[in-house]
Amino acid sequence: SHAVARPLTLRVFLDGPLLEVFANDELCLTQQVFPLRPESVELRAFAHGGGARILEADAWEMSAAKFE
């Protein structure tokens, strides 16, 4: 029999060169990224060693922080 994988929930934040990925609210991965173009904001999802389905995806453009 095959084990059923637990669903994976990812929250991904891209803020300039900083990429943060929160997995199931248990693990946080942070990486500095260097896009080829300044306007690059695309993210891609893929799976190694098996299949995956994206059941829902939402995206928001954030405003710049204002410090007064």
LOKOL-366675 format. One record per residue (C-alpha): residue number from 1; x, y, z; residue in one letter. Coordinates in nm, 3 decimals, padded with zeros to 5 digits. Example, Ala and Ser with C-alpha at 12.3 -4.5 7.8 and 13.67 -1.06 7.14 Angstrom:
% residues 2
num,u,v,w,residuo
1,01.230,-00.450,00.780,A
2,01.367,-00.106,00.714,S
//
This chain:
% residues 68
num,u,v,w,residuo
1,00.000,00.000,00.000,S
2,00.106,00.359,-00.059,H
3,00.122,00.614,00.220,A
4,-00.103,00.915,00.170,V
5,00.092,01.237,00.192,A
6,-00.028,01.505,00.427,R
7,-00.157,01.815,00.243,P
8,00.104,02.089,00.223,L
9,00.006,02.450,00.277,T
10,00.258,02.707,00.157,L
11,00.251,03.079,00.226,R
12,00.502,03.254,00.000,V
13,00.614,03.614,00.038,F
14,00.830,03.788,-00.220,L
15,00.950,04.135,-00.118,D
16,01.220,04.261,-00.350,G
17,01.519,04.030,-00.310,P
18,01.372,03.849,-00.007,L
19,01.175,03.526,-00.059,L
20,01.012,03.361,00.245,E
21,00.821,03.033,00.232,V
22,00.620,02.909,00.531,F
23,00.528,02.537,00.511,A
24,00.228,02.418,00.718,N
25,00.306,02.692,00.972,D
26,00.589,02.468,01.098,E
27,00.888,02.556,00.883,L
28,01.016,02.881,00.736,C
29,01.266,02.897,00.454,L
30,01.423,03.231,00.367,T
31,01.632,03.297,00.057,Q
32,01.776,03.605,-00.105,Q
33,01.690,03.600,-00.476,V
34,01.836,03.789,-00.768,F
35,01.583,03.819,-01.052,P
36,01.719,03.881,-01.400,L
37,01.486,04.179,-01.448,R
38,01.375,04.437,-01.188,P
39,01.006,04.385,-01.280,E
40,01.024,04.005,-01.226,S
41,00.753,03.892,-00.981,V
42,00.665,03.544,-01.116,E
43,00.674,03.236,-00.894,L
44,00.660,02.877,-01.021,R
45,00.572,02.559,-00.833,A
46,00.704,02.212,-00.912,F
47,00.743,01.872,-00.743,A
48,01.036,01.630,-00.743,H
49,00.980,01.256,-00.723,G
50,00.605,01.259,-00.772,G
51,00.301,01.458,-00.864,G
52,00.138,01.753,-00.696,A
53,-00.182,01.954,-00.738,R
54,-00.230,02.320,-00.654,I
55,-00.580,02.346,-00.511,L
56,-00.584,02.720,-00.448,E
57,-00.357,03.015,-00.513,A
58,-00.402,03.381,-00.423,D
59,-00.172,03.676,-00.484,A
60,-00.169,04.033,-00.354,W
61,00.048,04.328,-00.441,E
62,00.164,04.497,-00.125,M
63,00.211,04.870,-00.080,S
64,00.541,05.008,00.035,A
65,00.581,05.053,00.412,A
66,00.541,05.409,00.534,K
67,00.742,05.523,00.834,F
68,00.644,05.853,00.994,E
//
